[in-house]
Amino acid sequence: HTVLHQVLQIAVDDDFIRNNPSDNVLRELKKAHCFQSEKRRALTKPEQELFLNFLKTHPVYEHWYPVFAVMIGTGLRVGEVTGLRWCDIDMESGMIDVNHTLVYYDHRTEGSKSGCISM
């Protein structure tokens, strides 16, 4: 759906078609089938520590430790963490400049903006 939606949106933007026929398709499907979604919950502090310790102590997964440690410690999302560069991190002030994300396609809205968060 995502790829098809993007292609059709380009056709709308280029005035080949008036509107995107794939808009709200998934919403209508969800309404028709009454899907129940489980409410997400955050990991507890002990669960976070257990998870990070597991990553740190298992050679197969230890390369993921820095990524998840930053995500858990800051609340950054995957795209925000993978978009970080060393120049975005200010160790003296303890701040991370979140000014871009790593995404497959740009889905940002007009209201999206960059910002700084505390480490």
C-alpha positions as CSV (number, residue, x, y, z in Angstrom):
1,H,0.0,0.0,0.0
2,T,2.8,2.5,0.9
3,V,4.5,2.3,-2.5
4,L,1.3,2.4,-4.4
5,H,0.1,5.4,-2.4
6,Q,3.3,7.2,-3.1
7,V,3.1,6.6,-6.8
8,L,-0.5,7.8,-6.9
9,Q,0.4,10.8,-4.8
10,I,3.0,11.8,-7.4
11,A,0.3,11.5,-10.1
12,V,-1.9,13.9,-8.0
13,D,1.0,16.3,-7.4
14,D,1.8,16.3,-11.2
15,D,-1.9,16.9,-12.0
16,F,-2.4,13.6,-13.8
17,I,-5.3,12.6,-11.5
18,R,-7.4,14.8,-9.1
19,N,-7.1,12.7,-6.0
20,N,-5.4,9.7,-4.6
21,P,-7.7,6.7,-4.7
22,S,-5.6,4.9,-2.1
23,D,-6.2,7.6,0.6
24,N,-7.8,6.1,3.7
25,V,-8.0,2.6,2.2
26,L,-6.5,1.0,5.3
27,R,-8.8,3.0,7.6
28,E,-11.8,1.6,5.7
29,L,-10.4,-1.9,5.8
30,K,-9.9,-1.7,9.6
31,K,-13.5,-0.4,10.1
32,A,-14.9,-3.2,8.0
33,H,-13.1,-5.9,9.9
34,C,-13.2,-4.4,13.4
35,F,-9.6,-5.2,14.1
36,Q,-8.7,-4.9,17.8
37,S,-5.3,-3.5,18.5
38,E,-3.4,-4.2,21.7
39,K,-2.5,-1.2,23.8
40,R,1.3,-0.7,23.8
41,R,3.1,-0.3,27.1
42,A,6.6,1.0,27.8
43,L,9.2,-1.3,29.2
44,T,9.6,-1.0,33.0
45,K,13.1,0.1,34.3
46,P,13.9,-3.5,35.3
47,E,12.9,-4.7,31.8
48,Q,15.0,-2.0,30.2
49,E,18.0,-3.0,32.3
50,L,17.5,-6.7,31.5
51,F,17.2,-6.0,27.8
52,L,20.3,-3.8,27.6
53,N,22.3,-6.3,29.7
54,F,21.2,-9.1,27.3
55,L,22.4,-7.0,24.3
56,K,25.7,-6.1,26.1
57,T,26.5,-9.7,27.1
58,H,25.6,-11.7,23.9
59,P,28.2,-11.4,21.1
60,V,25.6,-11.9,18.4
61,Y,23.6,-8.8,19.5
62,E,26.2,-6.6,21.3
63,H,26.6,-4.3,18.2
64,W,23.0,-3.2,18.8
65,Y,23.7,-2.1,22.4
66,P,24.6,1.6,21.6
67,V,21.5,2.1,19.4
68,F,19.1,0.7,22.0
69,A,20.9,2.4,24.9
70,V,20.4,5.8,23.2
71,M,16.8,5.0,22.3
72,I,15.9,4.0,25.8
73,G,17.9,6.8,27.4
74,T,16.4,9.6,25.3
75,G,13.1,8.4,23.9
76,L,14.3,8.9,20.3
77,R,12.7,6.8,17.6
78,V,14.6,4.5,15.2
79,G,14.7,6.9,12.3
80,E,16.0,9.7,14.6
81,V,18.7,7.5,16.1
82,T,19.9,6.2,12.8
83,G,20.0,9.7,11.4
84,L,22.3,11.0,14.1
85,R,25.9,12.1,13.3
86,W,28.7,12.8,15.8
87,C,28.3,16.5,15.1
88,D,24.7,16.3,16.4
89,I,26.0,15.3,19.9
90,D,27.3,18.0,22.3
91,M,28.9,16.2,25.2
92,E,29.6,19.4,27.1
93,S,26.0,20.6,27.2
94,G,24.6,17.1,27.3
95,M,22.4,17.8,24.3
96,I,21.6,15.9,21.1
97,D,20.5,18.0,18.1
98,V,17.7,16.0,16.4
99,N,17.6,17.8,13.1
100,H,16.9,15.0,10.6
101,T,15.8,11.4,10.4
102,L,16.8,8.5,8.3
103,V,13.7,7.4,6.4
104,Y,12.9,5.5,3.2
105,Y,10.6,8.2,2.0
106,D,9.7,11.7,3.3
107,H,6.4,11.5,5.1
108,R,6.8,14.7,7.2
109,T,3.9,17.1,7.5
110,E,4.0,20.9,7.4
111,G,4.0,20.9,11.2
112,S,7.1,18.7,11.5
113,K,10.2,20.4,12.8
114,S,13.6,19.7,14.3
115,G,14.5,20.3,17.9
116,C,17.0,19.6,20.7
117,I,16.6,17.1,23.5
118,S,18.5,16.5,26.7
119,M,20.8,13.4,27.0
